[in-house]
Amino acid sequence: MMEPYKSPLHQTVSTTKTDYWNDSCSVKELTYAIEHGAVGATTNPTIVTNVLKDEMHLWRDRIHALIRENPTWNENDVMWQVFEDVAVHGAGLLKPVFDQHDGLKGRLSIQTNPINYRNADAIAAQAVHFSKLAPNMQVKAPVTKAGVKAIEEATYQGVNINATVSFTVSQALAVAEAVERGLKRREAEGKDTSKMTPVCTIMVGRTDDWMRAFAKREGIEVTPEAFDWAGIATFKKAYKLYSERGYRTRLLAAAYRNLYQWSAFIGGDVVLTIPYGWQLKINDSDIEVRERMDEPVNPEYVAELYDKLVEFRKAYDEDGLTVDEFDDYGATVRTLRGFIGSVHELAAVIRDFMLPNPDVKPS
């Protein structure tokens, strides 16, 4: 009897140590991902805004109810409650996976307010709050100067962290060290860490984006194909150091721009958080599913990027950035601006419920 067909993503997770998550909490997209082997999912203000636009029929009544039942709430109060509700719903879809894996997989990542990227206490406090919304909640905190401090404190408080807004080897190492400090503080007090599954994201596609933007800004010519490997090379460098040092944090690759950002990581003990559209492309591809994590990136591409782009050296070198420099790194600034903009966009969605435009005829 022929074995049932397994998609490339299902083959990846069933034959290697590599996990994948759905880069959305959309019901449609997360359902598809779980069917193909996904063991986690993620949200942020941009994702939730898109979920509301695509699946508003699932949330319209809830938004109206929140406005009606909380007459003193402003649009931000309603927005954050909706944000939590959407995440909790996604966590519910993953709960069977969480139970199947005894709490070691099956989590939903919810992002702390990016506006607080400079406030460690605010990040940590919201992380603790979010962690209690569901038994299988993971919490995103940015890898800014304040965020690193918050990551240690939240870990100590028992929060499963997903470090985000991260693009460089030095950021990934700072996260791993902060998590270790938090875990050791817990263990010194006899607190359990056995079910804690911290991850550190490297937004590989956004690393690529920043290299392209920097080269264009500075008028530097680079072999076009080399840009596609900047984030991958950075991720593989960080993975090697994580493996050598035995950190308890796993690396996570995000922000997909090409299929290499799946195929080049197959076999690594890592997580790949993949947008729905890229999942479809992967599962429709004929790329062989085989372990490539230990295969180096073309050294000519790495050398060209390293020689020509100081911003790649900052991403690739172990000491490329100090913690004090994290907030000013180009990819960090670009991403924070986008995430903060999405908070305002999400608030505007709620505003249209609370103060509908009188110049537009109601639908």
C-alpha positions in Angstrom: 0.0 0.0 0.0 1.3 3.4 -0.9 2.0 5.8 2.0 -0.3 8.9 2.1 1.2 12.0 0.5 3.0 14.3 2.8 3.5 18.0 1.8 7.0 19.4 1.9 6.2 21.2 5.2 4.8 18.0 6.7 7.9 16.1 5.6 10.1 18.8 7.1 8.6 18.5 10.6 8.0 14.7 10.5 11.6 13.7 9.4 13.8 16.4 11.0 14.1 18.4 14.2 12.8 21.5 12.5 9.4 22.8 13.6 7.2 25.3 11.8 4.6 27.8 13.0 1.9 29.7 11.2 2.8 33.3 10.9 -0.8 34.4 11.6 -3.7 33.7 13.9 -6.2 33.7 11.1 -8.6 30.8 11.6 -8.4 29.8 7.9 -4.6 30.0 7.8 -3.9 28.4 11.2 -6.3 25.5 10.4 -4.4 24.8 7.2 -1.0 25.1 9.0 -2.0 22.6 11.7 -3.2 20.2 9.1 0.3 20.4 7.6 2.2 19.9 10.8 2.5 23.4 12.3 3.0 23.4 16.1 2.6 27.1 16.9 1.5 30.4 15.6 2.1 34.1 16.0 0.4 37.5 16.2 1.3 41.1 16.2 -0.7 44.3 15.5 -0.1 44.0 11.8 -1.3 40.4 11.7 -4.4 41.2 13.9 -5.3 44.1 11.6 -5.2 41.8 8.6 -7.2 39.1 10.5 -9.9 41.6 11.2 -10.0 42.8 7.6 -10.2 39.2 6.3 -12.4 37.6 9.0 -14.4 40.5 10.4 -17.5 38.3 10.3 -16.0 36.4 13.2 -15.3 39.5 15.3 -17.9 42.2 14.4 -20.4 41.2 17.2 -17.6 40.9 19.8 -16.4 44.4 19.0 -19.9 45.9 19.2 -20.4 44.1 22.5 -17.2 45.4 24.0 -18.1 49.0 23.1 -21.7 48.6 24.4 -20.6 46.9 27.7 -17.8 49.3 28.5 -19.1 52.8 28.1 -16.0 54.5 29.4 -13.5 52.6 27.3 -11.6 54.5 24.5 -10.6 53.0 21.2 -7.3 51.8 22.6 -9.0 50.0 25.5 -11.3 48.2 23.0 -8.4 47.5 20.6 -6.2 45.8 23.2 -9.1 43.6 24.4 -9.9 42.6 20.8 -6.1 41.9 20.3 -6.2 39.6 23.3 -9.4 37.9 22.2 -8.0 37.1 18.8 -4.8 35.7 20.3 -6.8 33.6 22.8 -8.9 32.2 20.0 -5.8 31.2 18.1 -4.4 29.6 21.3 -7.6 27.6 21.5 -7.0 26.2 18.0 -3.5 25.1 19.1 -4.5 23.7 22.5 -4.8 20.1 21.1 -1.2 20.3 19.8 -0.1 21.7 23.2 -1.8 18.8 25.0 -0.4 16.3 22.6 3.2 17.5 23.2 2.8 17.8 26.9 3.1 21.6 26.8 6.4 21.7 25.0 4.8 22.7 21.6 1.5 24.2 20.5 1.9 27.8 21.7 0.5 31.1 20.3 2.8 34.0 20.4 1.3 37.4 21.3 3.2 40.6 20.9 3.7 43.2 23.6 2.9 46.8 22.7 5.7 48.0 20.4 5.2 51.6 21.6 6.8 50.5 24.9 10.1 49.5 23.2 12.1 51.8 25.6 10.3 50.8 28.8 11.5 47.5 30.3 9.0 47.5 33.2 6.1 48.1 30.8 7.2 45.3 28.5 7.7 42.8 31.3 4.4 43.7 33.0 2.5 43.2 29.8 4.4 40.0 29.1 3.3 38.6 32.4 -0.3 39.6 31.8 -0.4 38.1 28.3 1.2 34.9 29.6 -1.9 34.3 31.8 -4.5 34.7 29.1 -4.2 31.0 28.1 -2.1 28.0 29.2 -0.3 27.9 25.9 0.6 31.5 25.4 4.1 32.6 24.3 4.9 36.3 24.5 6.9 38.5 22.1 9.2 41.2 23.4 11.5 43.3 21.2 15.2 43.0 21.3 15.9 46.6 22.2 18.0 47.8 25.0 15.0 47.8 27.3 13.6 44.7 25.8 16.7 42.6 26.7 16.2 43.6 30.4 12.5 42.8 30.1 13.2 39.4 28.6 15.3 38.4 31.6 12.7 39.6 34.1 9.7 38.1 32.2 11.6 34.7 31.9 12.2 34.8 35.7 8.5 35.4 36.1 7.8 32.2 34.2 6.9 33.7 30.8 7.7 31.7 27.7 9.4 34.4 25.6 9.6 34.9 21.8 12.1 37.6 21.3 11.2 39.7 18.2 12.4 42.8 16.3 15.8 40.9 16.0 18.0 40.7 13.0 21.6 40.1 14.1 23.9 37.6 15.7 24.6 40.0 18.6 20.9 40.5 19.4 20.4 36.7 19.3 23.2 36.2 21.7 22.0 38.9 24.1 18.6 37.2 24.1 20.0 33.8 24.9 22.1 35.2 27.8 19.1 37.2 29.2 17.0 34.0 29.1 19.7 32.0 30.8 19.9 34.6 33.6 16.1 34.5 34.0 16.0 30.7 34.0 18.9 30.5 36.5 17.1 33.0 38.8 14.0 30.8 38.8 16.0 27.6 39.4 17.9 29.2 42.3 14.5 29.7 44.0 13.3 26.2 43.2 10.9 27.3 40.5 10.1 24.9 37.6 11.6 25.6 34.2 10.9 22.2 32.6 8.0 23.4 30.4 9.6 26.7 29.4 10.3 26.9 25.7 11.9 30.3 24.9 12.6 31.2 21.3 14.6 34.0 19.7 13.5 35.3 16.3 15.8 36.5 13.6 13.7 38.2 11.0 15.8 37.0 8.2 13.8 38.6 5.4 14.0 42.0 7.1 17.7 41.6 7.5 17.8 41.1 3.7 15.5 44.1 3.3 17.8 46.4 5.3 20.8 45.3 3.3 19.1 46.2 0.1 17.8 49.5 1.4 21.2 50.4 2.8 23.1 49.5 -0.4 20.6 51.6 -2.4 20.9 54.6 0.0 24.6 54.5 -0.2 24.9 53.7 -3.9 26.7 50.4 -3.3 26.6 47.8 -6.0 26.1 44.2 -4.7 25.5 41.0 -6.6 21.6 40.8 -6.5 21.5 37.1 -5.4 23.8 37.9 -2.4 21.0 39.9 -0.8 18.9 36.8 -0.6 21.4 35.1 1.7 22.2 37.9 4.2 19.6 36.8 6.7 20.3 33.1 6.2 24.0 33.6 6.7 23.3 35.6 9.9 20.9 32.9 11.2 23.3 30.1 10.5 26.1 31.9 12.3 23.9 32.4 15.3 22.7 28.8 15.2 26.3 27.6 15.3 27.1 29.7 18.3 23.9 28.6 20.1 24.8 25.0 19.5 28.3 25.4 20.8 27.2 27.3 23.9 24.2 25.1 24.8 21.7 27.8 25.2 18.2 26.7 26.1 16.6 29.2 23.7 15.8 28.0 20.2 16.2 30.2 17.2 13.3 31.1 15.0 13.4 32.3 11.4 10.7 34.8 10.4 9.8 37.4 7.7 10.0 35.2 4.6 11.1 36.6 1.2 12.2 33.4 -0.6 12.1 29.6 -0.4 15.7 29.4 0.7 14.5 30.7 4.0 12.8 27.4 4.4 15.0 24.9 2.6 18.3 26.2 3.9 17.2 25.7 7.5 15.8 22.2 7.2 17.3 19.9 9.8 18.2 22.5 12.3 16.7 22.3 15.8 14.9 25.6 15.1 11.4 27.0 14.4 10.3 28.5 11.1 7.4 30.8 11.4 6.0 30.9 7.9 3.2 33.2 6.4 0.3 31.3 4.8 1.2 32.5 1.2 4.7 31.1 1.6 3.4 27.8 3.0 1.4 27.4 -0.2 4.4 28.1 -2.3 6.5 25.6 -0.3 3.9 22.9 -0.5 3.6 23.5 -4.2 7.3 23.3 -4.8 9.4 20.3 -5.9 12.4 21.3 -3.7 13.8 18.2 -2.1 13.2 17.9 1.7 16.7 17.1 3.1 18.8 18.5 5.9 20.7 21.6 4.8 21.2 23.5 8.1 24.9 22.6 8.3 25.6 23.6 4.7 27.4 26.9 4.5 26.1 29.8 2.5 28.1 30.5 -0.6 31.3 32.1 0.8 31.5 34.5 -2.1 28.2 36.0 -1.2 29.2 36.3 2.4 32.5 37.9 1.6 31.0 40.4 -0.8 28.3 41.4 1.7 30.9 41.6 4.5 33.4 43.6 2.5 30.9 46.1 1.0 28.2 46.6 3.7 29.1 47.8 7.2 25.5 47.0 8.1 26.0 43.3 7.3 29.1 43.3 9.4 27.0 44.6 12.3 24.5 41.8 11.7 27.0 39.0 11.1 29.7 39.6 13.7 29.3 38.3 17.2 30.1 41.7 18.6 28.6 43.6 15.6 26.4 45.7 17.9 26.4 46.5 21.6 23.1 46.3 23.5 23.2 50.1 23.6 23.2 50.2 19.8 20.3 47.8 19.2 17.6 50.6 19.2 19.4 52.5 16.4 20.1 49.7 14.0 18.5 50.3 10.7 16.4 47.1 10.6 15.2 47.7 14.2 14.1 51.3 13.4 12.3 50.2 10.2 10.5 47.4 11.9 9.5 49.3 15.0 8.1 52.1 12.9 6.0 49.6 11.0 4.8 47.8 14.1 3.9 51.1 15.9 2.1 52.3 12.7 0.1 49.0 12.8 -1.0 49.8 16.4 -2.5 53.1 15.1 -4.0 51.3 12.1 -5.7 48.7 14.4 -7.0 51.5 16.6 -8.5 53.1 13.5 -10.4 49.9 12.7 -12.0 50.1 16.2 -12.6 53.9 15.8 -14.8 53.2 12.8 -17.0 51.1 15.1 -17.1 53.7 17.8 -17.3 56.8 15.6 -18.5 55.7 12.2 -17.9 58.3 9.4 -21.1 60.3 9.1 -20.3 61.2 5.5 -20.5 57.5 4.5 -23.9 55.8 4.2 -24.1 52.9 6.7 -23.8 49.5 5.0 
